[in-house]
Amino acid sequence: MVVITKNFPESHTLEIIATGQKNAAAKGSEVWLLGRRHDFGNNLDTPDFLSDGLWEKRDLNLISHKKQPARLQWHGKLKYDGAVYFLQHPWSGIVEVLWDGKSQKTDLYSEKRGYQKIVVPAKIYTLTRIVFEGALFIILSWVYFIISVLTITLPPQKHS
């Protein structure tokens, strides 16, 4: 049986917002974007991010610590899941990550230095998509079954 799968890159939008909010214990509201990567090598590179001009570049990182809220946007295609990495330390604030419009707020404050990984999935599964792909699989399975049965049960054609 042949299984047809859709494994093409899909278009996505990523928005990162340094909200200016912070945990009561935090000494600041900094947001450090440490890395942007795709688990199979497609980088969500810094040059591909559109900034509102309120982010600073430090080495390979982007930081928001002065004027907040501050926004970064990325538009592109991913075939496999990606991730964004943020620094966690006593001066870290709250970041909002929107992936294709779906929002997730994360408090980056930590007494000890570390990092927070937020996964951005390449495929977004909605009920409509699941039903459509399920129905397509069932239809193709039935077509394959019918062709197989007809091939087995029909007598061979005699050629004159």
C-alpha positions in Angstrom: 0.0 0.0 0.0 1.3 3.5 -0.9 0.9 6.2 1.8 0.9 9.7 0.5 2.0 12.3 3.1 2.3 16.0 2.8 5.7 17.0 4.0 6.2 20.4 2.4 7.3 23.5 4.3 4.4 25.6 5.5 4.2 29.4 5.9 4.2 30.7 9.5 4.4 33.9 11.4 6.4 34.3 14.7 6.1 37.4 16.8 8.1 38.0 20.0 7.1 40.7 22.4 9.1 41.9 25.3 6.1 43.1 27.3 7.8 45.3 29.8 6.2 43.3 32.6 8.1 41.4 35.2 7.9 39.0 38.1 7.8 40.9 41.5 11.2 39.3 42.4 12.8 40.3 39.1 15.4 43.2 39.0 14.3 44.1 35.5 12.2 43.2 32.5 15.0 42.2 30.0 14.3 39.8 27.2 17.3 38.1 25.6 16.6 36.1 22.4 19.6 33.7 22.5 18.9 31.5 19.5 16.5 30.7 16.8 16.8 27.4 15.2 15.1 24.6 13.4 15.9 21.2 14.7 17.1 20.1 11.2 19.1 23.1 10.3 16.8 25.7 8.9 17.7 28.7 11.0 15.2 31.4 12.0 18.1 33.8 11.5 18.4 37.2 13.2 18.5 39.0 9.8 15.2 37.5 8.9 13.5 39.1 12.0 11.8 42.4 11.5 12.3 44.7 14.5 10.3 47.7 15.6 13.8 49.3 16.2 13.6 48.8 20.0 15.8 45.6 20.1 19.6 45.7 20.3 22.0 43.2 18.7 24.7 41.9 21.0 26.9 39.3 19.4 24.5 36.8 17.9 21.7 37.7 20.4 18.9 40.2 20.3 18.0 42.0 23.6 15.2 44.3 24.7 15.8 46.1 27.9 15.1 49.8 27.4 11.9 50.8 25.7 9.2 48.2 26.1 7.0 46.7 24.8 9.2 45.8 21.9 8.3 43.5 19.0 10.2 41.2 16.6 8.5 39.4 13.7 9.5 36.6 11.5 7.7 35.3 8.4 8.8 32.1 6.7 8.4 28.4 6.1 9.3 25.5 8.3 9.2 21.9 7.2 10.1 20.6 10.7 9.6 22.0 14.2 11.7 25.0 15.3 12.5 26.6 18.6 13.4 30.0 20.1 15.7 30.2 23.2 15.6 33.0 25.8 18.0 33.8 28.6 16.8 33.4 32.2 18.4 35.4 35.0 17.4 37.8 37.8 16.9 40.7 35.4 14.6 38.8 33.0 11.0 39.9 32.4 7.9 38.4 30.7 8.0 37.6 27.0 5.0 36.9 24.8 5.5 34.5 21.8 2.8 34.4 19.2 3.1 31.5 16.7 0.6 31.9 13.9 -1.5 34.1 16.2 -1.5 31.7 19.1 -0.2 33.5 22.2 2.0 32.1 25.0 3.3 34.3 27.8 6.4 33.1 29.7 8.0 34.6 32.8 11.8 34.4 32.2 12.8 35.4 35.7 15.1 33.0 37.4 17.5 33.4 40.4 20.1 31.4 38.5 21.2 31.9 34.9 19.7 29.5 32.4 17.6 29.4 29.3 14.0 28.7 28.3 13.2 26.9 25.0 9.9 27.5 23.3 9.0 25.1 20.5 7.3 26.4 17.4 5.6 23.5 15.6 5.9 23.3 11.8 2.4 21.9 11.5 -0.6 23.4 13.2 -3.3 20.8 13.6 -6.9 22.1 13.7 -10.0 20.0 13.9 -10.8 20.9 10.2 -7.3 19.8 9.1 -7.5 16.5 11.1 -11.0 15.7 9.6 -9.8 16.6 6.1 -6.6 14.5 6.3 -8.5 11.6 7.9 -11.2 11.7 5.2 -8.5 11.8 2.5 -6.7 8.8 3.9 -10.0 6.8 4.1 -10.9 7.7 0.5 -7.5 6.8 -0.8 -7.5 3.5 1.1 -10.9 2.6 -0.4 -9.7 3.4 -3.9 -6.7 1.2 -3.4 -8.8 -1.6 -2.0 -11.3 -1.5 -4.9 -8.5 -1.5 -7.5 -6.9 -4.4 -5.7 -10.1 -6.4 -5.6 -10.9 -5.7 -9.2 -7.4 -6.7 -10.3 -7.6 -10.0 -8.4 -11.2 -10.9 -9.4 -11.5 -9.9 -13.0 -10.6 -12.6 -15.5 -7.7 -11.8 -17.8 -8.6 -10.3 -21.1 -8.1 -12.5 -24.2 -6.3 -10.8 -27.0 -7.0 -11.9 -30.6 
